[in-house]
Amino acid sequence: MSDARLSTHGMEIKTIKLLLVEDNPDDVFLLRTMLGKVSGPGFELHHVNNLAAGLTRVAEGNIDVVLSDLSLPDSSGIDTFLKLKARAHDIPVIILSGTDNEALAIRAVHAGAEDYLVKGQVNCHLLTRAMIYAIERTESKRALLKAEEKYRGIFENSVAGIFQTSAEGAYLDVNPALIRIYGYESREDLMSSISDIARLLYVDPNRRAEFVKLMKEQNVVRDFESQIYRKDKSIIWISENARAVTDDQGKILYYEGMVEDITARKEAEVKVRFSELRFRSIWQKSFDGMRLTDDEGMMVAVNPAFCQIVGLPAEKLVGRPYTTIYAETEDQTDMLHKYKQRFSEKKIESQFERHVIFRTGKAVDVELSNSFVEVEEGRSLVLSVFRDVTVRKQAEERERQVNAELARSQTELRKKNDILEEDLKMARDIQQAILPQDYPTFPPGATEQTSLVRFCHRYRPTGQVGGDFFNILALSDTKAGLFICDVMGHGVRSALVTAMVRGLVEELRPIALDPGQLLTRINSDLRAILQQTGTPMFTTAFYLVADLERRQIYYSNAGHPRPFLVHRLKGTVDVLRNSDGKSRPALGLFADSIYPTTSCDLAAGDLLMLFTDGLFEVEGANDEQFSQDLLLETVRKHTSLHCAEMFTEMLDEIQQFSVKHEFEDDVCLVGMEVSEQY
């Protein structure tokens, strides 16, 4: 038999594999004869003479179509077809019966038969066409089912919400993503709960009417943003893109579209608007003068406080070089040249103080802070903040004069004890004021709980004022500086030196990223100051920089007790020693002392603990001293505790050790704890 091919309705029919279930040999012979006359497709005939054999052959597969009589030795009537169809699944089954029964034929077709042919009423062309059409219909059904499965897969698995609604406002179908967005448990739950979309879904019930109006006018809606109620009555923002599905006459059948939850975007937009309003309010109402200058040094904008400080109106400032505000005694050309060079190098001095004489003749002490702000991509301006600190400088000058008088007149001060007590109280307040009042967070703007590092301290002077001092510096968004010092002795003289050290630290902030360089410079300046006073004093100090981005710390030590690096997650404690193992002298002793910088790693959960010698130079019973080794053992016992808890436990234990249950020297204890999520 040839492998001829026939193309019907664009479909190529290969050799048809036909299973004939027929127990009458004459009918089998007749069918073979009819198929032999077909000039189109070829047939590969497989014949069985009972239902059981037919079911077995169908199960084996590789059959294109089944042709079966209803009356067989082991089955008869419609049951024969039903059993074959159940086993054949999607293989087309044609009935070839000797019974011309229209009711039976209709029942068989309704049950899934592809055709019902009567023996003696068919010829080779009718039989061939019936089989080819049956195969074509089956293939079309398969393709349709596959397309439906593909669409259903997209519908069910889409991350966007998909819906169909009636024109009247009821849901016809929804996908799982929409159910999730709206907060419902199931498709049935959502569709039964929201029977009227306008009234039960939208916060503004008029939104549905607007939606329908757009649909009638344009047949589509795009980026239709609304607030809707979720099942729990919480409100979210959504964006809808939808179209109207119409019939041939243009009548709307239903709407279908997609929904996106845009709540996060909307909240971000609100925050941006709030930030803009807040900045505008700060700009207008701030007591600090603010000025924006471009790369040429031209003033782009000034706020009212700036105009008040410099004594000139905005119209005489904006659009002119920033040097316009200064008196002619200033070398304005050189100032402008240096500004342009520093702007191009992005090295504008960030913070400093200076005495200024303005063009109007007004003399002011100002604290000036500069920072670059990006106003648009590729373009930056310099924001300069001016703070009039004339009153503060005058107060500082008065303080300096008072302190100098105190140093020169100790005998007279002892006679004026009442005055001394008042002055000591003021000095105590000032000293407390120069200690950090608030801790910085990293990154800036983070809360204390979400900051990469958290700080804590304990400061206990033995008198009204002490010789211990510490400071915490926010050097950049990712770098923190910790400074601690202990001036020889305690009392007023020591407090004065701590004030000098504090001033030097602030003055030398531009080099604060290099601990060794900072201590070397402080030593030189402090030595020069102390030599002028003729006062033999020295100061131990330790300074470190924590680089949170590189997970490193850099430190330098000037005769100070070596701090501890507590690895809380490991339960171990390291002592921070100089890399060469050598100690360095205290500050103020030798003018040419050089202090090296040492580095080490910083890990999540680590705790840096800086302290003065008053913490461990405690005398206990039987003249026993609470040494640094005992302090180290105490810390190791409490490595699992957070900074504040550890400090509390440790101070309590040392006080209990003390024979007097108190500290005999100033105590300063500073900690920097790295977050465990670092």
Disulfide bonds with the S-S distance in Angstrom:
Cys456-Cys643 2.16
